[in-house]
Amino acid sequence: MSSFLTYMALLVMIVTAGVLLAGLVNMMRGGSGNTSQKLMRARVMLQGLAVILIVGVLLLAKH
């Protein structure tokens, strides 16, 4: 179970970085503010999920 959570945490971190880069590209191109806001919300939710998964991995590794 711990290795599954580890891979899930890694996947969520990679997706978070992708959403962050998409937001930066959108801002640099002068894209829609609405799109930037949606990407920001998605990034924050993904970061929260990543933190929860990382804490889960650490708690399972402790036992």
N, C-alpha and C positions, 0 to 999 in steps of 0.2 A: 504493500500500500504506500509506503514511504517513497519508493522509486516512482510510482505512478504520479504522486503529488509533485515530486521533483520535476518530472517531465512536463506536467501541466503548468507548473510555475514558470518554467523556462519558456514554454510556448506562449503563455500570457505576457511575459516580459517582451518577447520578440514582437508580438502583435501590438503591444503598447508602444514600442519604439516605432513601428510602422505607422501607427496612427499619428504619433507625434511628428514624424517626418512628413506625412501627408498634410498635416496642419501647417507646418512651416512652408512647404511648397505652395500651398494655397495662399498664405499671407504674402510670400515673395512675388507671386504672380498677380497680386491684387484681386484675389478671388472674392467671392461672396462672404460677407460677414456672417450670414446665417450658417454657411457651411463650416466656417471656422468655429462657430459656437457649438455646432453638433460634434465636430471632431474633438473639441476641448472636453465636452461632457463625456464622450466615449473614452477618451484618454484617462480622465479622472476615475471613471468606473473601472476600467481595466487595471489601473494602478491599485485601486482598493482591492480588487480580486487578487492581484499578484501578492499584495501584502498578506492577505488572509491565507493564501496557499503557502507562502513562505513560512508563516507562523505555524501552520499545520505541519509542514515538513520538519521544522525545528522541534516541535512538541513530540512528534512521533520518533524522531531520531534520539530524543532524550530518554525514551523508555526502552 
